[in-house]
């Protein structure tokens, strides 16, 4: 007997026709016989002695294996998406599936991804290792503690926090830090809104100096950003030394180097700086490293991981978080400029359901054919295509297929793409893995062969800070203008006084809209972007304008994903999607 069920996957929200049984991502992952990690290493030219194994299926790769000359010969492909919706788009699943498809075409390909944060895993999103037959494995390990990178980043960050408060408390080793000016918070890898704003130092004179501070999520830590932008351990240490802390009572700026703690922080990160090697369902190499969010940080994996993959492959497929207005813009304007990278193509992931949502369709009706809503939602896709083209890179549309998609709806997107002269592929990686991405993979190869991309940044880092922010707001988001709060204007003065005006911009903005208002769907125009403050990440090497109501410590939903996760006496995990 055959019947149709909708399989709802947190990453792809993909659907498929299945006989007899519906399997979750975890169940599918558990059916795969994993290869020993030494076999995966051989595929990228590494021996067992070249890697540092974490059990049988995970390994660290020493930084000495990076060869910049070889990396220059690799074709770098970026996967991004339209503005995210509750219906899901499946960017990570698409990235993995595309890498499988390219391997099936005979192109030696490595997918390079970010590490999942426990905040989303236990919160609303669930895991972040792909879905269906397009996953990286072992999925439980990757989604949970993995190789301890997040923990090391958290410890290094909080070591600095402790040193700052100790210095404020000290009478013999004091820099004279004005506690009111300290901008450095603490971090933890969990969504915990109750810790956004706290007071430390209560309990008397031996318990520190009382002051207001708070927590960010680890993915938003400047240490995370630094690790992901560093060239090597020495560069990491130098960047750590440049972290701005606050001011002394004499109005002198204080940096980590003044506290002489950057060496200890780097020591905590000695293993975390090495990228992690794992495998895809089809036994191809996957490198996973770093995990900054794209709405409050730069949203891409580490420069080290990308270069490692490019050293050992003909093609590297990587992804940038959320829509092209966030992760892709930051990938191109910050990471690519900092590391000298030049992508050959950008894949924009979309779903018919998500476009109907942007066109005004109700979330509950997205399974129903609605060509009118789909057409109204296409401007969101159009804007993201235009954004990629502003960087002089060729975009390709990848439709993550659902079984509820109709011929009329698919034809409308095909017509839309034809009119714009853009390649489009209907992709079924959730159900078929790499086989379901062969058309997309061929489009990518064709674009690379055509050499139609010639990357150029959106703005010059040397431009005034206000000009850089306005350029992103007007050209990428579609804003009419930008409004700066009194606090943001004061931040601009501090940035100028510190001589940091030549840093790039890492916008903190809602992922749910091209604007800073999550309620504005589709392609909003004529709006004003509101910058309420600008944080300084001198070590990472960028400025963070915080727009709208963005928070750097997320909260949990009413029914977090953790309610469904369990483990039995044999150690078998259930409910992890």
C-alpha positions, 0 to 999 in steps of 0.5 A, spaced: 500 500 500 502 506 498 500 513 501 502 520 501 505 523 507 508 530 509 514 530 512 516 536 516 523 537 517 526 543 521 531 545 516 528 543 509 521 543 511 521 538 505 516 533 503 516 526 499 512 520 497 514 514 502 512 507 502 510 504 509 514 508 513 516 515 515 523 516 518 525 522 521 532 525 520 535 522 526 532 515 523 535 516 516 542 518 519 542 512 524 541 507 518 547 509 515 554 505 516 559 511 517 566 510 514 572 511 519 574 518 519 581 516 516 577 513 509 574 520 509 581 524 510 584 519 504 579 523 499 582 529 501 589 527 500 590 526 508 593 520 511 591 517 518 597 521 521 595 527 518 589 528 522 587 528 530 582 523 531 576 525 536 573 517 536 572 514 529 568 519 525 570 526 527 577 529 526 581 535 527 585 538 521 592 541 523 592 548 520 599 546 517 595 543 511 593 549 508 596 551 502 594 558 499 596 557 492 592 550 491 586 554 494 587 559 489 585 554 484 579 552 487 572 554 485 568 557 491 560 556 491 556 560 496 549 558 498 544 563 501 537 564 501 531 568 500 528 571 507 527 566 511 519 564 513 516 559 518 515 554 512 523 553 512 527 554 506 533 548 507 539 552 505 544 547 509 540 541 506 541 544 499 549 546 500 550 538 502 546 536 497 549 540 492 556 538 494 554 531 493 551 532 486 558 535 484 561 529 487 557 525 482 559 529 476 566 527 478 568 534 481 572 533 487 568 537 492 568 539 500 562 542 503 564 547 508 559 549 514 558 552 521 557 548 527 550 548 530 549 552 537 545 549 542 541 555 543 537 553 536 538 546 537 534 546 544 530 552 542 525 553 536 530 550 530 532 544 532 539 541 529 543 544 523 546 538 520 541 538 513 535 533 512 533 527 509 538 524 505 542 530 505 546 530 511 552 531 515 554 525 520 554 523 525 548 528 526 547 527 534 555 529 535 555 535 531 548 538 534 550 537 541 557 537 544 561 535 537 569 537 539 568 542 544 569 548 540 563 552 542 565 550 550 572 553 548 570 559 545 565 560 551 571 559 556 576 564 553 570 569 553 568 568 560 576 568 562 576 575 560 570 577 563 572 574 570 579 578 569 576 585 567 572 584 574 578 582 578 582 588 575 576 593 577 576 589 584 584 589 585 587 595 589 594 592 587 594 591 579 588 596 577 588 599 570 583 604 573 577 601 569 571 605 569 566 600 570 560 604 567 564 604 561 565 596 560 562 593 554 564 586 555 559 581 557 559 574 558 556 568 554 553 562 554 551 557 548 543 557 550 537 561 549 536 564 556 533 571 556 533 572 563 540 573 563 540 579 557 541 584 563 544 582 570 547 585 576 554 582 578 558 584 584 553 583 589 554 580 596 559 585 599 566 588 598 569 581 597 565 579 591 566 584 586 564 591 584 557 592 583 555 593 576 550 592 570 552 587 565 549 581 561 549 575 557 550 574 549 549 567 546 556 564 544 555 565 537 554 572 538 561 572 542 567 577 539 571 571 540 567 567 535 567 572 530 575 572 531 576 565 531 572 565 524 576 571 521 583 569 523 588 566 519 592 562 524 593 561 531 598 567 531 593 572 528 588 569 533 592 572 538 593 578 535 586 579 534 584 577 541 589 583 544 585 588 540 579 587 543 576 593 546 573 593 553 572 600 555 575 606 558 579 608 565 577 614 569 582 618 565 578 616 559 583 612 556 581 606 552 582 599 555 584 593 550 585 586 552 593 587 551 592 592 557 590 586 561 595 581 558 590 575 558 590 574 550 595 569 551 591 565 556 585 566 551 589 563 545 591 557 549 584 555 551 583 556 543 589 552 541 584 546 539 578 550 537 582 554 532 583 547 528 577 545 523 573 539 524 572 533 518 566 529 518 562 526 512 556 526 508 551 521 508 554 519 501 561 518 504 564 525 502 568 530 506 565 535 510 569 540 514 565 544 519 568 550 523 565 556 527 558 558 528 556 565 528 549 567 527 548 571 521 542 576 524 547 578 530 554 576 527 557 575 520 554 568 519 559 564 516 564 559 517 571 560 519 576 563 514 581 557 516 576 552 514 574 555 507 581 555 505 582 548 508 577 545 504 579 549 498 586 546 498 584 539 498 578 540 493 576 542 486 570 545 488 568 548 495 560 549 497 559 553 503 553 557 506 552 563 509 546 564 514 539 566 513 537 571 507 542 574 502 541 580 505 544 578 511 549 572 511 551 573 504 552 580 504 557 579 510 560 573 507 562 578 501 563 584 504 567 582 510 570 575 510 571 575 502 575 582 503 579 580 509 581 573 506 582 574 499 576 570 497 572 570 490 566 566 489 564 563 482 557 563 483 551 564 488 546 559 489 539 562 492 535 557 495 527 558 495 521 554 496 514 555 493 511 555 499 516 560 502 514 565 496 507 564 497 508 566 504 511 572 502 506 573 497 501 574 503 498 567 504 496 564 510 501 559 513 496 554 514 494 554 506 501 553 503 500 546 501 494 549 497 496 551 490 496 559 490 499 562 483 497 569 485 500 569 492 506 566 489 507 571 484 506 577 489 512 573 493 517 573 487 519 580 489 523 578 495 526 573 490 528 578 485 531 583 491 535 577 493 538 576 486 539 583 485 543 583 491 548 578 489 548 581 482 551 587 485 557 584 487 558 582 480 557 574 481 552 570 477 546 567 481 542 561 480 536 559 483 535 553 487 527 551 488 527 546 494 521 541 492 515 539 496 510 534 493 505 539 494 508 544 489 504 544 482 506 544 475 503 551 475 507 554 480 513 551 478 512 554 471 511 561 474 518 561 477 521 558 471 518 563 467 520 568 472 527 566 471 527 565 464 525 573 463 531 575 468 536 570 464 537 566 470 539 559 471 534 555 475 533 548 478 528 544 481 532 540 487 530 534 491 536 533 495 531 531 501 529 525 498 534 523 493 541 526 496 546 528 490 542 525 485 536 530 486 541 536 485 544 534 479 541 539 475 543 544 480 550 541 480 551 542 472 548 549 472 554 551 477 559 547 473 556 551 467 557 558 470 564 556 473 566 554 466 563 561 463 567 565 468 561 570 468 563 572 475 568 577 477 567 579 485 567 586 487 565 588 494 559 593 495 563 598 499 570 600 500 572 599 508 575 606 508 569 610 506 565 613 512 562 609 517 555 612 516 556 612 508 557 604 509 551 603 513 547 607 508 550 603 503 548 597 506 541 599 508 539 602 501 542 598 496 541 591 500 535 592 504 531 597 500 531 602 505 529 610 503 534 612 509 537 611 515 536 614 522 541 614 528 539 614 535 542 619 540 546 613 543 548 611 536 551 618 534 555 618 540 557 611 538 560 614 532 564 619 536 567 613 540 569 610 533 572 616 530 576 617 537 578 610 537 581 611 530 576 605 528 572 608 522 576 604 517 572 597 519 567 594 515 560 593 517 556 587 520 549 589 521 545 586 526 538 585 523 532 581 523 532 575 518 525 575 517 524 581 513 529 585 508 527 591 513 528 592 520 521 590 522 520 583 522 512 584 520 514 587 513 514 581 508 516 580 501 520 586 498 518 592 503 520 599 500 520 606 503 522 604 510 527 608 514 532 603 518 533 605 525 540 604 528 539 604 536 546 603 537 553 601 534 558 596 538 565 595 537 568 589 535 575 591 534 579 584 535 574 581 530 575 587 525 568 590 524 563 594 527 556 592 529 550 597 528 544 594 532 537 595 528 530 595 530 529 590 536 534 585 535 537 582 541 544 578 542 541 573 547 535 570 544 529 567 548 526 560 548 519 559 545 513 557 549 514 549 547 522 549 546 525 543 541 528 540 548 521 538 550 521 532 544 529 530 546 530 524 550 535 518 551 534 511 553 539 507 557 543 504 551 544 511 549 540 512 543 537 519 542 530 521 540 527 527 538 533 530 535 531 533 528 
